[in-house]
C-alpha cells in the first residue's frame, strides 16, 4: 500500500479482496451506469485557471461547519452495509475520519448500530436518515441519534423507491430486509418511503433540536424550497448514480444551486470525486465541503482503517498541491474565477 499513488490503485486492490457480489454492489449504479460515469467524467469539462506569483508556502485547507472546525473540506459520505467490505463494518472508517479530523456521516443502513459507531470515537458523526413508511421507526432512529449527542441529521430525499440497480438490487433489498445485516434494525428490516414530502421538515423542527440537511438536491428549484423551509444545509447528490439514470452529474448543477443559495446555508456535494483537482473545482463552484463514497470504501476493503487514512492522505496531498499550483492559499481563496467550462 505504500506504493499506492491514487484512488485507482485502491480500486484495483479492493477488487482482489472482495467477493464478486460485494464488489458489484460497490461499483454498481442504475441502468447502464451513464449517470455514475457522468459524475466522474463531467469534472473534465471544467478547467482550472491558475494565478501566479503568489506565496503558497503555507496552505490552509481547514473549514468550519456548525461551529466545528475540520482539517479538510473532504468528508466521508454515508455508505451502508460496510461489513460487506470489512469485518469491522463502519468502525475503521469512522476512526480514520476522527484521526484525520474530518467529517464523517453514518448511514441509516450501517452494519453496526449508530450507538456502536459513536462509542468508537470521541465525537459522534452526523447521521444520515432514510425515513421509513412507519413513522415510529423513523422516530426511533432520530431518538437514537439524539441520545448519542448527534448534532446533525442528513435527510436523504432521492430514494422514494430503489433505482434500477440491475447488478446489485438483490443485495440491497435482501440486506435491508435482514436484521442481522442492519445494526440499527435489530427488530426487523428497513424499507423505502414513497410518502416523504416537504412536510417532514416542520415536523422534524418541532420535535428535534438538531441541524437538518437535505441530501439529494439536484435543481435550483429544490434549493430554493430548501431555503423556504429553513433547512440548515443541503448536499448536492444523485446517490452516486445509483438512483435515477438522469445523465446529469452533481458538478454540472452545482453552480446554479450555489447561485440560488447565495451563501445562506452550507452546500456540500458528493459524486465522482477521484482527484484533488475534482475537490478544487467543486469548491470553486460553490461547495463548502466535498464528499467521497466509493474511494474510501476501496481503502477500507484494502486495509481497514489504514487504507481509509491512506486514501484521505492521497486526496489531501493532491488538494494542497493543486491549491499551491493554482495560487490559492486557503479554502476561502478558491472562487469561481479560478474555474471555467471548456469552450471546445
DOBA-436008 format. One record per residue (C-alpha): y, z, x; residue in three letters; residue number from 1. Coordinates in nm, 2 decimals, decimal comma, padded with zeros to 4 digits. Last residue first. Layout:
% DOBA-436008
{{Y Z X} ALA NUM}
...
***
This chain:
% DOBA-436008
{{02,34 -02,72 -01,44} UNK 344}
{{02,62 -02,47 -01,52} UNK 343}
{{02,41 -02,16 -01,45} UNK 342}
{{02,54 -01,85 -01,62} UNK 341}
{{02,78 -01,63 -01,43} UNK 340}
{{02,76 -01,29 -01,27} UNK 339}
{{03,00 -01,09 -01,05} UNK 338}
{{03,29 -01,12 -01,29} UNK 337}
{{03,08 -00,94 -01,54} UNK 336}
{{03,11 -00,61 -01,36} UNK 335}
{{02,94 -00,40 -01,08} UNK 334}
{{03,20 -00,16 -00,95} UNK 333}
{{03,08 00,12 -01,17} UNK 332}
{{02,73 00,10 -01,01} UNK 331}
{{02,88 00,17 -00,68} UNK 330}
{{02,98 -00,01 -00,35} UNK 329}
{{02,96 -00,36 -00,49} UNK 328}
{{03,01 -00,64 -00,23} UNK 327}
{{02,74 -00,88 -00,33} UNK 326}
{{02,53 -00,83 -00,01} UNK 325}
{{02,57 -00,45 -00,04} UNK 324}
{{02,48 -00,44 -00,40} UNK 323}
{{02,18 -00,66 -00,32} UNK 322}
{{02,06 -00,42 -00,06} UNK 321}
{{02,10 -00,12 -00,28} UNK 320}
{{01,91 -00,29 -00,57} UNK 319}
{{01,63 -00,41 -00,34} UNK 318}
{{01,59 -00,06 -00,20} UNK 317}
{{01,58 00,08 -00,55} UNK 316}
{{01,32 -00,18 -00,66} UNK 315}
{{01,10 -00,11 -00,36} UNK 314}
{{01,14 00,27 -00,39} UNK 313}
{{01,06 00,27 -00,76} UNK 312}
{{00,74 00,07 -00,70} UNK 311}
{{00,65 00,31 -00,42} UNK 310}
{{00,70 00,61 -00,64} UNK 309}
{{00,48 00,46 -00,91} UNK 308}
{{00,20 00,40 -00,65} UNK 307}
{{00,23 00,75 -00,51} UNK 306}
{{00,20 00,89 -00,86} UNK 305}
{{-00,12 00,70 -00,92} UNK 304}
{{-00,23 00,45 -00,65} UNK 303}
{{-00,29 00,10 -00,78} UNK 302}
{{-00,31 00,16 -01,15} UNK 301}
{{00,01 00,37 -01,15} UNK 300}
{{00,19 00,11 -00,94} UNK 299}
{{00,10 -00,17 -01,18} UNK 298}
{{00,21 00,07 -01,46} UNK 297}
{{00,54 00,10 -01,28} UNK 296}
{{00,59 -00,28 -01,30} UNK 295}
{{00,46 -00,31 -01,66} UNK 294}
{{00,74 -00,10 -01,80} UNK 293}
{{01,08 -00,11 -01,62} UNK 292}
{{01,41 00,00 -01,78} UNK 291}
{{01,77 -00,08 -01,68} UNK 290}
{{02,05 00,16 -01,73} UNK 289}
{{02,42 00,13 -01,85} UNK 288}
{{02,38 -00,24 -01,92} UNK 287}
{{02,69 -00,46 -01,97} UNK 286}
{{02,64 -00,80 -01,81} UNK 285}
{{02,69 -00,67 -01,46} UNK 284}
{{02,43 -00,40 -01,50} UNK 283}
{{02,17 -00,66 -01,62} UNK 282}
{{02,26 -00,89 -01,33} UNK 281}
{{02,21 -00,61 -01,07} UNK 280}
{{01,88 -00,50 -01,22} UNK 279}
{{01,75 -00,85 -01,21} UNK 278}
{{01,87 -00,88 -00,85} UNK 277}
{{01,67 -00,57 -00,77} UNK 276}
{{01,36 -00,76 -00,87} UNK 275}
{{01,09 -00,76 -01,15} UNK 274}
{{01,28 -00,67 -01,46} UNK 273}
{{01,14 -00,89 -01,74} UNK 272}
{{01,20 -00,66 -02,04} UNK 271}
{{01,42 -00,35 -02,06} UNK 270}
{{01,78 -00,27 -02,15} UNK 269}
{{02,00 00,03 -02,20} UNK 268}
{{02,34 00,03 -02,37} UNK 267}
{{02,54 00,35 -02,37} UNK 266}
{{02,79 00,41 -02,65} UNK 265}
{{03,15 00,30 -02,73} UNK 264}
{{03,18 00,08 -02,42} UNK 263}
{{03,26 -00,24 -02,61} UNK 262}
{{02,95 -00,21 -02,84} UNK 261}
{{03,02 -00,56 -02,98} UNK 260}
{{03,10 -00,71 -02,64} UNK 259}
{{02,79 -00,55 -02,49} UNK 258}
{{02,57 -00,70 -02,77} UNK 257}
{{02,70 -01,05 -02,69} UNK 256}
{{02,65 -00,99 -02,32} UNK 255}
{{02,29 -00,85 -02,36} UNK 254}
{{02,16 -01,13 -02,57} UNK 253}
{{02,03 -01,35 -02,28} UNK 252}
{{01,91 -01,05 -02,08} UNK 251}
{{01,67 -00,95 -02,36} UNK 250}
{{01,49 -01,28 -02,37} UNK 249}
{{01,47 -01,50 -02,68} UNK 248}
{{01,16 -01,73 -02,73} UNK 247}
{{01,12 -01,53 -03,06} UNK 246}
{{00,75 -01,47 -03,04} UNK 245}
{{00,80 -01,14 -03,23} UNK 244}
{{00,60 -00,84 -03,10} UNK 243}
{{00,46 -00,81 -02,75} UNK 242}
{{00,74 -00,99 -02,56} UNK 241}
{{00,81 -00,68 -02,36} UNK 240}
{{00,90 -00,49 -02,68} UNK 239}
{{01,19 -00,72 -02,75} UNK 238}
{{01,44 -00,47 -02,61} UNK 237}
{{01,81 -00,39 -02,59} UNK 236}
{{01,81 -00,02 -02,60} UNK 235}
{{02,08 00,15 -02,80} UNK 234}
{{02,29 00,46 -02,78} UNK 233}
{{02,41 00,77 -02,96} UNK 232}
{{02,38 00,65 -03,31} UNK 231}
{{02,69 00,65 -03,53} UNK 230}
{{02,55 00,46 -03,83} UNK 229}
{{02,84 00,22 -03,81} UNK 228}
{{02,79 00,18 -03,43} UNK 227}
{{02,42 00,10 -03,49} UNK 226}
{{02,53 -00,15 -03,76} UNK 225}
{{02,75 -00,33 -03,50} UNK 224}
{{02,45 -00,34 -03,26} UNK 223}
{{02,25 -00,48 -03,55} UNK 222}
{{02,49 -00,77 -03,59} UNK 221}
{{02,53 -00,82 -03,22} UNK 220}
{{02,16 -00,90 -03,20} UNK 219}
{{01,85 -00,79 -03,01} UNK 218}
{{01,82 -00,42 -03,08} UNK 217}
{{01,46 -00,30 -03,01} UNK 216}
{{01,51 00,07 -02,92} UNK 215}
{{01,76 00,27 -03,12} UNK 214}
{{01,89 00,58 -02,95} UNK 213}
{{01,92 00,93 -03,11} UNK 212}
{{02,06 01,24 -02,93} UNK 211}
{{01,91 01,56 -03,06} UNK 210}
{{02,02 01,81 -03,31} UNK 209}
{{01,77 01,74 -03,59} UNK 208}
{{01,76 01,76 -03,97} UNK 207}
{{02,08 01,60 -04,10} UNK 206}
{{02,10 01,36 -03,81} UNK 205}
{{01,74 01,24 -03,87} UNK 204}
{{01,80 01,19 -04,24} UNK 203}
{{02,13 01,00 -04,16} UNK 202}
{{01,93 00,78 -03,92} UNK 201}
{{01,62 00,71 -04,14} UNK 200}
{{01,83 00,53 -04,40} UNK 199}
{{01,87 00,24 -04,15} UNK 198}
{{01,52 00,14 -04,26} UNK 197}
{{01,15 00,21 -04,18} UNK 196}
{{00,91 00,11 -04,46} UNK 195}
{{00,69 -00,11 -04,25} UNK 194}
{{00,56 00,19 -04,07} UNK 193}
{{00,26 00,14 -03,83} UNK 192}
{{-00,02 00,39 -03,79} UNK 191}
{{-00,13 00,68 -03,57} UNK 190}
{{-00,48 00,83 -03,55} UNK 189}
{{-00,62 01,16 -03,66} UNK 188}
{{-00,59 01,54 -03,62} UNK 187}
{{-00,53 01,53 -03,24} UNK 186}
{{-00,25 01,29 -03,28} UNK 185}
{{00,00 01,35 -03,00} UNK 184}
{{-00,25 01,31 -02,72} UNK 183}
{{-00,39 00,99 -02,85} UNK 182}
{{-00,71 00,85 -02,71} UNK 181}
{{-00,95 01,10 -02,87} UNK 180}
{{-00,75 01,07 -03,20} UNK 179}
{{-00,89 00,72 -03,25} UNK 178}
{{-00,70 00,49 -03,49} UNK 177}
{{-00,42 00,40 -03,25} UNK 176}
{{-00,67 00,31 -02,98} UNK 175}
{{-00,85 00,07 -03,20} UNK 174}
{{-00,53 -00,09 -03,31} UNK 173}
{{-00,41 -00,15 -02,96} UNK 172}
{{-00,75 -00,24 -02,80} UNK 171}
{{-00,83 -00,47 -03,09} UNK 170}
{{-00,49 -00,64 -03,06} UNK 169}
{{-00,55 -00,71 -02,69} UNK 168}
{{-00,60 -01,09 -02,63} UNK 167}
{{-00,44 -01,22 -02,95} UNK 166}
{{-00,14 -00,99 -02,97} UNK 165}
{{00,01 -01,13 -03,29} UNK 164}
{{00,27 -00,85 -03,33} UNK 163}
{{00,20 -00,52 -03,49} UNK 162}
{{00,38 -00,43 -03,81} UNK 161}
{{00,71 -00,26 -03,87} UNK 160}
{{00,73 -00,26 -03,49} UNK 159}
{{01,08 -00,35 -03,38} UNK 158}
{{01,27 -00,03 -03,46} UNK 157}
{{01,16 00,21 -03,18} UNK 156}
{{01,35 00,53 -03,22} UNK 155}
{{01,43 00,69 -02,88} UNK 154}
{{01,48 01,06 -02,92} UNK 153}
{{01,70 01,25 -02,67} UNK 152}
{{01,73 01,62 -02,58} UNK 151}
{{01,37 01,73 -02,55} UNK 150}
{{01,35 02,11 -02,54} UNK 149}
{{00,97 02,12 -02,58} UNK 148}
{{01,02 02,25 -02,94} UNK 147}
{{01,25 01,96 -03,01} UNK 146}
{{00,98 01,71 -02,91} UNK 145}
{{00,71 01,89 -03,11} UNK 144}
{{00,94 01,91 -03,41} UNK 143}
{{01,00 01,53 -03,38} UNK 142}
{{00,63 01,46 -03,38} UNK 141}
{{00,57 01,69 -03,67} UNK 140}
{{00,85 01,53 -03,87} UNK 139}
{{00,69 01,19 -03,82} UNK 138}
{{00,36 01,32 -03,93} UNK 137}
{{00,51 01,47 -04,25} UNK 136}
{{00,70 01,14 -04,31} UNK 135}
{{00,36 00,97 -04,36} UNK 134}
{{00,40 00,59 -04,31} UNK 133}
{{00,46 00,67 -03,94} UNK 132}
{{00,77 00,66 -03,73} UNK 131}
{{00,72 00,54 -03,37} UNK 130}
{{00,93 00,77 -03,16} UNK 129}
{{01,01 00,75 -02,79} UNK 128}
{{01,07 01,10 -02,64} UNK 127}
{{01,30 01,15 -02,35} UNK 126}
{{01,16 01,33 -02,05} UNK 125}
{{01,14 01,70 -02,03} UNK 124}
{{01,30 01,88 -01,72} UNK 123}
{{01,08 02,09 -01,49} UNK 122}
{{00,78 01,86 -01,49} UNK 121}
{{00,41 01,88 -01,57} UNK 120}
{{00,45 02,10 -01,87} UNK 119}
{{00,66 01,83 -02,04} UNK 118}
{{00,37 01,59 -02,02} UNK 117}
{{00,13 01,84 -02,17} UNK 116}
{{00,37 01,91 -02,46} UNK 115}
{{00,42 01,53 -02,52} UNK 114}
{{00,05 01,51 -02,56} UNK 113}
{{-00,15 01,31 -02,30} UNK 112}
{{-00,29 00,96 -02,38} UNK 111}
{{00,06 00,86 -02,50} UNK 110}
{{00,11 00,70 -02,83} UNK 109}
{{00,46 00,84 -02,91} UNK 108}
{{00,58 00,71 -02,58} UNK 107}
{{00,74 00,92 -02,31} UNK 106}
{{01,07 00,80 -02,16} UNK 105}
{{01,16 00,86 -01,80} UNK 104}
{{01,50 00,89 -01,63} UNK 103}
{{01,53 00,90 -01,25} UNK 102}
{{01,54 01,19 -01,02} UNK 101}
{{01,30 01,04 -00,76} UNK 100}
{{01,06 01,34 -00,79} UNK 99}
{{01,11 01,36 -01,16} UNK 98}
{{01,03 00,99 -01,20} UNK 97}
{{00,71 01,02 -00,99} UNK 96}
{{00,61 01,33 -01,19} UNK 95}
{{00,65 01,13 -01,52} UNK 94}
{{00,43 00,85 -01,37} UNK 93}
{{00,16 01,08 -01,24} UNK 92}
{{00,13 01,27 -01,58} UNK 91}
{{00,11 00,97 -01,81} UNK 90}
{{-00,27 00,94 -01,80} UNK 89}
{{-00,45 01,15 -01,55} UNK 88}
{{-00,75 00,90 -01,53} UNK 87}
{{-00,52 00,61 -01,45} UNK 86}
{{-00,47 00,27 -01,61} UNK 85}
{{-00,63 00,30 -01,95} UNK 84}
{{-00,54 00,67 -01,94} UNK 83}
{{-00,18 00,53 -01,98} UNK 82}
{{-00,23 00,48 -02,35} UNK 81}
{{00,13 00,41 -02,43} UNK 80}
{{00,42 00,28 -02,22} UNK 79}
{{00,78 00,41 -02,27} UNK 78}
{{01,04 00,27 -02,03} UNK 77}
{{01,07 00,43 -01,69} UNK 76}
{{01,43 00,42 -01,58} UNK 75}
{{01,64 00,24 -01,31} UNK 74}
{{02,01 00,32 -01,32} UNK 73}
{{01,95 00,54 -01,01} UNK 72}
{{01,99 00,89 -00,88} UNK 71}
{{02,04 01,04 -01,23} UNK 70}
{{02,31 01,27 -01,36} UNK 69}
{{02,27 01,45 -01,69} UNK 68}
{{02,56 01,49 -01,93} UNK 67}
{{02,44 01,25 -02,19} UNK 66}
{{02,37 00,98 -01,94} UNK 65}
{{02,51 00,97 -01,59} UNK 64}
{{02,46 00,71 -01,32} UNK 63}
{{02,39 00,72 -00,95} UNK 62}
{{02,36 00,40 -00,74} UNK 61}
{{02,63 00,49 -00,49} UNK 60}
{{02,64 00,26 -00,18} UNK 59}
{{02,77 00,36 00,16} UNK 58}
{{02,82 00,12 00,44} UNK 57}
{{02,94 -00,14 00,20} UNK 56}
{{03,29 -00,19 00,35} UNK 55}
{{03,42 -00,50 00,17} UNK 54}
{{03,49 -00,83 00,34} UNK 53}
{{03,32 -01,05 00,08} UNK 52}
{{03,25 -01,07 -00,29} UNK 51}
{{02,93 -01,21 -00,43} UNK 50}
{{02,90 -01,42 -00,75} UNK 49}
{{02,54 -01,36 -00,87} UNK 48}
{{02,38 -01,63 -01,08} UNK 47}
{{02,23 -01,62 -01,42} UNK 46}
{{01,96 -01,86 -01,54} UNK 45}
{{01,71 -01,71 -01,31} UNK 44}
{{01,71 -01,39 -01,52} UNK 43}
{{01,58 -01,60 -01,80} UNK 42}
{{01,24 -01,65 -01,63} UNK 41}
{{01,13 -01,29 -01,66} UNK 40}
{{01,21 -01,23 -02,03} UNK 39}
{{01,12 -01,59 -02,10} UNK 38}
{{00,76 -01,52 -01,98} UNK 37}
{{00,71 -01,25 -02,24} UNK 36}
{{00,88 -01,46 -02,50} UNK 35}
{{00,65 -01,75 -02,43} UNK 34}
{{00,34 -01,54 -02,42} UNK 33}
{{00,15 -01,79 -02,65} UNK 32}
{{00,12 -01,56 -02,95} UNK 31}
{{00,25 -01,21 -02,86} UNK 30}
{{00,20 -01,03 -02,53} UNK 29}
{{-00,06 -00,93 -02,28} UNK 28}
{{-00,02 -00,81 -01,92} UNK 27}
{{-00,12 -00,45 -01,97} UNK 26}
{{-00,36 -00,51 -02,26} UNK 25}
{{-00,55 -00,78 -02,07} UNK 24}
{{-00,56 -00,55 -01,76} UNK 23}
{{-00,72 -00,27 -01,97} UNK 22}
{{-00,97 -00,51 -02,12} UNK 21}
{{-01,06 -00,65 -01,78} UNK 20}
{{-01,12 -00,31 -01,64} UNK 19}
{{-00,87 -00,21 -01,38} UNK 18}
{{-00,86 -00,16 -01,00} UNK 17}
{{-00,87 -00,53 -00,90} UNK 16}
{{-00,60 -00,62 -01,15} UNK 15}
{{-00,39 -00,33 -01,01} UNK 14}
{{-00,40 -00,49 -00,67} UNK 13}
{{-00,25 -00,82 -00,78} UNK 12}
{{00,02 -00,65 -00,99} UNK 11}
{{00,11 -00,42 -00,70} UNK 10}
{{00,17 -00,72 -00,47} UNK 9}
{{00,37 -00,88 -00,74} UNK 8}
{{00,61 -00,59 -00,76} UNK 7}
{{00,73 -00,65 -00,40} UNK 6}
{{00,66 -00,58 -00,03} UNK 5}
{{00,33 -00,40 -00,02} UNK 4}
{{00,23 -00,33 00,34} UNK 3}
{{00,23 00,05 00,30} UNK 2}
{{00,00 00,00 00,00} UNK 1}
***
